[in-house]
Amino acid sequence: MNINLTTPSSGRANRPLLSLSVRKKVIKLKIKKQKRKIMQAQTEYEKIILEKLKQLPSSYWKEVIDFIEFLKLKIEKNETLFLSEKSLAKEWLLPEEDEAWKDL
C-alpha cells in the first residue's frame, strides 16, 4: 500500500506535508505572535487611558475610580452567575425537579 504524503496539487508542485512536531512549532509561533499583538494593543489602550485621565481635571478622578470599581463588580457578578448556573444545572436536570415544577 502506497500512502501519499504530499498536498494535493493546485497548480504548484506537490509539497511534502509538515511533520506533527513542525506543525506544533508553527502553531506555537502563531500563538506567540497573537499574544504579542494582544499585549501591544493592551499597552496602547493603557497609554490612551492614561492620556485621557491626564486631560481630566483631578476633581473627576474619583468618578473614574468609582467607574472602574463598578466595572470590576460587574465582571465579578457575571462570573459568579456563570459559576452558580453551572453548579445548579446538575440539580435542575434531575427528574425530581421536573416533577416538582411540572404544574407551573
N, C-alpha and C positions, 0 to 999 in steps of 0.2 A: 504494500500500500504506500503510495507516494503522497505526502502532505505538502501542500503549497504554503510556504512561509513568506509569501510576498503579498503586497497590497494589490488589489485589482487595478488593472491598467486603466488610466483615464487620460490617455494621450501621452503620458510620460512612461518612461521605462519603469518596469516593476522594481519596487524598493523592498528590501527585507523589512519585516516588522521589527519594532523595537522589543528588546527583551523586557521582561517584567521589572527587573531591577532598574533598567534605564527609564522605563515609563514612570516608576515610582519617583525617581530623581527629578524627572521633568515636572511631575505633579507637585512635588515639594518646592521646586523653584518657582512655579506659578503661584503657589500659596504664599510663599515668602514675598513675592512681588506684590500680590494683592494686599498683604498685611502692611507692607511698606507704604502703599498708596493710601490705605486707611489711616495710618499713623500721620502721613503728611497732611491729609485732609483734616484730621483732628487738630494738628498743630496750627493749621490755617484758621480753623474755627476758633481756637484759643486766642490767636492773635486778634481776630476780628472782635471777639467778645471783649478782650482787654481794651482794644482801641475804643469801642463803643462805651465801655464803662468809664474810661478816662474822659470821654467827651461829656459825660453826665455831671451835673453838679453833685458834690458829695452828699448833699441833703437827700438825694434819691437812692443812695447806695443801700440803705436799709430796705427799701422796697425791692431792690434787686435780690438781696439776700433772702427776703421773705418769699419771693417768687421761686428762687432756686429750691428753697426748702419745700415749697408747695409741690414742685415737680418731683422731688425725691419721694415725698409721701405718696404721690400719685403712682409712681413706679412701684413702690413697696406694696401699695394696695392691689395693684394689678397682679403682682407676683403672688401675693397671699391668696387672692381669689383663684388664680390658676391652680395653686398647690392644693387648696381646700377642695376645689372641684374635682381634682384628680383623685384625692383620697376618698371623697364622698361618693364618687362614681361606683366604687365597689359596693357600697350599701344600696345605692339607687337601683342597681341592676339585679338585686335579689328578688326572687319570686314573691317573698313575703311583702316587699314594698309595693309591688304591682297589686297584690291582693288588698293591701291596706288603702290604696288610693284609687281603686277602680270605680268607686261611686262618685268621685268628684268630677 
